[in-house]
Amino acid sequence: MPKFLPKADGSPGRRNDARAHSIEHKLGIHASPTCTMVYGDEGGATGFLIGGENAGMACMFTMMNRARLGVGIQGVAIAERATQKAIAYARERRQGRAVREDASSASSAIIEHPDVKRMLLSMRALTRSARAIAYATAVAIDRAERGPDERARQGGHERASLLTPVAKAFSTDVGCEVASLGVQVHGGMGYIEETGAAQYYRDVRILPIYEGTNGIQAIDLVTRKLPMSDGTPAKEIIGEIRRTVEAVDAVNDPAFGWTGVRLRDAVESLERTTAWLLARRDNELDAALAGATPYLRLFGLAAGGAFLANEALAAMRLAGNGSNASARIALSRFFAENFAVKAGALERTVIEGADSVNAAAAALE
């Protein structure tokens, strides 16, 4: 819909009957204004068809599916920036004395304190798991478009379709969590604009809403993406996680700690929960929808943990070539033992918690 209606020669003519009514003021994104539009005050606005008739929705969803991955990448990017800033600050900021240091020593950098270390490790592990899921989604899109044959392209398409809502929602949720932790690491300084830590949180908070809210992504995952090809894409990813567990167990490296055990528990929770949701998508849809968001989180934790473990295994194979295997193993272990371990609770939330949502109207009166 143009601002000015074109004349026969293509030059701008009279103004179209459409105008901006008011600019919307939004949290953190004042440089990206949107507005309320008013059409037809003077008899009717004129629009023009672009492309084929009745093809607009298909074009829109092609655009939005790519945009959803793009928004997920924005979540990863802000999470990465918040992590880098928080780690740099924690190395410089001195406060208190670490337990392991001598009582006569000066104050310690806060990165030496276990709770700060926990926050920083959480930021880095969540960010890298979300990045790995986004990369896996992008690879699937490439295979859907560039696969050597129709079967390969169809498999890529189904995998990309399954992973896209996870990449969008999990990565933007992670962006918010990580940016919030970054403010916490900065302490009182996190609220001082000069540090930039608070700006990251304001920047990222819109992302769980952009291009379909994260709740919509979870509903799409449960109602449309899981049932594809009788659940084959989800079953394939579950199989990949199982093979990762087997590979971690096979190397038998104590540096992995409980990684294999925790990922095995996570994939079993994911498998049981997937089967439960698939069995209820027709006759108990309310129950499935009530558990959609925790299921997406469960999916992200299980897949993200497996992808990090695969990165660690690859780094071990490339040892001596700048792979920094010990750091990747340590991060994989931290994620498995601190985040993948939550899969069982999320399974119970999905399977046992539906009634607590659907039968709780009284609590909202």
N, C-alpha and C positions, 0 to 999 in steps of 0.2 A: 504494500500500500504506500504509494509515493506521497511526499509532502506537497508537491505541486503536480497537477495533472498535465501530462505532455500534450503539446499542440500536434497538429498533423505533421509538421516538419521535425518533431522530436524535441523542440525547445520547450522550456518550462512555461506552463500556462497558469491558469488560476489555481489558487491554493485549494487543496483537498479539504473535505469537511472532517478533519481529524486534528486533534490538538492534545498536547500534554496538559493534564489538569493539575497535577502536583508531583513534585519530586519526593521520592521515598528516602527517608534517612535511615541508614542501616548500620548495624554494629560492624565496625572495623573496615568497611569497604566504601568509604565516602568518594573514592576516585572512580567508582563504578556505579553511577546512578541509574536507577530505574524510576519509572513514573507510572501514575495512573493515567490512562488514555480515555478520551471522550470522543465518540464518533456520532455524527449525524445531527449536530445542533442546528444545522442550516439545511436540512432536507435529506442528507444521506452521504456517507463517504463512499468513495469508489476504490475497489480493489481489483487486482489483475491476477489471473491464474498463471502460476509458474509451473511448467512441466505438464505432465499428463493429468487428465481429470481422474479424480479418486486415487491418485498415487501419492498424495501428500503425506499420509500417515506412514506409509512404508519408508519414504525418504526421511521423515522426521526420526523414526526409530533407528535407522541406519546412522544418522548423525548422533543421536543421543547415546547409542551403545558405544560409539567411539568416544564421545564426550564423557561418559561415565568412567571409562578407564583414565581419561585425561584428568578428571577431577580426583580420582584416586591417586594419581601421580602427584597432584598438587598436595594432597595430604602427606604423602611420603616426603616431598620436598621440604615442606614446612617442618615436619618432624625431624628431618635430618639437620636442618638449620638450627632448630631449637636445641637439638642434642649437642651439636658442635659448640654452640655458645655456652651451654650449661657446663660441659666438660672443661672448657677453657676457663670459665669463671671459678669452677670448683678447684682447679689446680692453683689458682692465684689467691683466692680468698682464704685467709687463715683465721681460725676460730677454734677455741678449745684445744684439747690435747688428745691425740689418738691413744687408745688403751695400750697399744704395743710400745709406745714411746716412753722414754725415761721421764720421770717426774720433774727433773730439772731442765728438760728441753723446752724450747719455745713452743708457741702454739703451732698446731698442725694445719696444713691445707685441708679444707673440708672434704676433699676427695678421699682422704684417709679414713674418714668416719664410716662405719658399716652402713648406716642408714642412707647417707648420701650416695655411697657406692651402689646401694640397692636401687636408688632412684635412677642413677645414671645408666646402670646396666639395663634397667627396665626400658629406658628411653631408647638405648641403642638396639636392644633385642627386638622390641616392638617395631621399630623403624625398619630394621633389616628384614623382618618377617613379612611386613607389608610390602616392601620393595620386591621381595622374591615372588609374592603372589601376583603383583602387577606385572613382573617380567614374564611369569608363566602364562598370564592372560595374553600378553602381547605376542608371545611365541605361538599360542594357539590361533590368534587372529592371522598371523603370517601363514600358518599352515592351512587355514581355511581358504586363504586367497591364493597361495602359491604351492599348495600340495601337488605332488606329481600325478595324482589321479583323483577321480571323483570320490572314491572311498576315503582317501586321505584328507581331502578337502572337507568332506562331510564330518569326519571325526574331529577335525580342527574346529569346524563351526560349532559342533555340540559342546566341545570342551570350552571354547571361548564363551559360549552362551552361559554355561554353568558358572564359570569363574568370574565373569564380568560383574554381577551383583556383589560378589564377595570382594573383588578388588576395589570396587567403588566404596562399599559400606565399611568393610574392615579397615581399609587404609585411611579413610577420613575419620573414623572413630579413633584410630591410633593417632592420627595427627592431633586431634583434640586432647587426648590423654597425654601425649608426649609434650605438647606445648604447655599444658597445665603443670606437668611435673617440672618443666623448665623454669616456670615462675617460682615453684616451690624451692628448687635448688638455689635460686637467687635470693630466697628469703625476702626480707623487706625491700631489697634492691629490685626484686622482680616487678614491683609496682611503680618503679621510677622509669619514666619513659626513655631516659638516656640509654638504658641497657638494651632495649628492644625486645626483652622477653615477653612483656605484656602484649606487644604488638603482634607477635606470632600467634598468641591465643586469639586475639580479635580477628586476625586474618583467616585463621583456620576454621573458626566456628560456623561459618556459612556452608562449609563443604559437605557436612552431612545432610544438608537441605538441597543443595544444587542437584540438577539433573535427576530428580526423583529422590525423595527423602530416603534415608537408610531403612526406615520401616517398610517403604515400598520395595526397596531392593530385596529385603528379606522375604516379603510376600511373593515377589516374583521368583525368587530362588525356590521357595517351597512349592508353589502352585504350578509354575510353568517349567522351570529348569530341571528340577529333580526328576519329574516324570518322563523326560525326553528318552526315547528309545528304551522304555522300561527301566529307567535308572542306570543305564550303562555308563554314561560319563562319570557319575558319582562313584559307581562301583570300580571304575578304572582308577580313579584317584585314591580310593580306599586301598586298592591293591598296591599302588605305588608306595603308599605310606607303610604298608606291611613289608614291602621289599626293603625300604629304608631301615626299618627296625631290624630286619635280618642282617643287613649290611653292617649296622652299628654293632650288633651282637657279634658278628663274625670277626671284626677287627680286635675285639676284646681289649680295648685300650681303657685303662682305669680313668683316664682323663675325661671320658664321657660320663662318668658317674652313673646316674640313674636314667640317662637319656633314653636308652632303649626301652626300659620298663615303662617310663612315663609316656612315651610315644605309642607304645603298644596299648596302654590303657586308653589313650586318647582315640586311637583308630577304632578300638572296639566300641567306645562310646559313640563315635560318629556313625559306625555301621549300624548299631542298634537303633539309634535315633533316626537315621535315614529310613530304615525299614518301617519304623513306627509311623513316621510322617507319611510315607507313601501309602501305607495301609489306611490312612484316615483322610486323604485328600478328597475323597468323593462323598463319604457319608458323615464324617465328623470334621467338617472344614473349620468350624470355629476353634476346635481343639488344635488343629494344625496351625492356624493363623496366630493363636495365642503364643505358640512356641517358636514362631518364625525368626524373630530377632535373636533370641538366645541360640537358636540352631545356627544361624549365620556366624555368630561369634565362635561357636564350637567348631564349625567348619574351618574358619580362619585360623584358630589356634592349632588344630590338628595338621592342616596343610602347611601352615607357616612353620610349625616345628619340624615337619619332615623336610621342607625345603632348606631350612637352616642346617639340619643334620647332613643333607646331601652336599651342601656347600663345604661343610667341615670335612666330609669324606673325600671330596674332590681336592681340597687343600692338602690333605694327607698324601694323596697320590702325587701331588705336584710339589712335595716338600723339597725345599732348596731352590725353588724358582720364585721367591717372593710371595709365596702363598700365605704366609703367616698362619700356619695350621693351628698352632696352639691357641691363638686368639679366637679363631673360628670355632674350635672345639669348645672352648670355654663359654662362648656366647650361646652356642647350640645347647650346651648343658644347662646354662642359666635359664634359657627359654623353656626347655622341657620341664625343668624342676620347679619353675615358678609360674609358668603360664599354661603350658599344655596340661599340667596337673589339674587344672580347673575344669577339664573336659567332663569329668564325672558329675560334677555339680551342675553343669549346664545340661547334661543329659537328663538329670532328675528334674530340672526346671521345665524342660520341654515335655517330658512324658508325664510327670506327676503334677505339674503346676498349672495346667490348662484350666482346671476348675476354679482355682484360686483367682484367675483372671475373669472368666466368663460368669462366675456366680457371685461376683463381688460388687454388684451395682449399689448395694446399700452403703458401701464405704465411700461412694462418690456423691451421695445426696447431701 
